[in-house]
Amino acid sequence: MTEIAGNDPVRCKCACCGTDEKALLKQIRTIAESYREREGSLIQVLHMAQGIYGYLPLEVQRAVADGLGIPLSEVSGVVSFYSFFSTQPRGKHTIRVCLGTACYVRGGKQIVERLCELLHVNVGDTTADRMFTFEVARCIGACGLAPAMAIDNRVYKQVNPDRLEHILARYYQEGEERP
Ligand code: FES
């Protein structure tokens, strides 16, 4: 089983960088400026910007555009084209419930419904505490042990909806145990 790789943005907490929004935007713009002369670096810079800020709202896109010296429309076009870029805040962890055929017929829908209840969100939403973003997927490669879901890179097979509460609780506990 693969260890969890969350969506937690990597934010420098040193005195020079700070963590407030203005400082983060400045940091992103500075990074983008350093790529100004490198053609074709927009996607790479956007990945870094998303890593720093957590997602790519318009003000972050503007910082990237200003830093790279390109039009905002070009940046926005790329952001909206690629699904790995998000313009909405994302949770620390991403839950993907498989609704591919094998999982659907073996109870995928019940898993979705139970998670909606437990997390108080709909599919596509992020929980109010920014812990989880909840999505569905077509197939996550565990059809033989359906129904399946993934949280970040960890795949859960033969998921029992009654066990979901326990599974989610582990992620909250792991957060508490971190220094
Ligand atoms: S259909 Fe669900 S893992 Fe393939």
Residues whose N, C-alpha, C, O or C-beta is under 5 A from the ligand:
A	BS01	FES	C98 G100 T101 A102 C103 R138 C139 I140 G141 A142 C143 A148
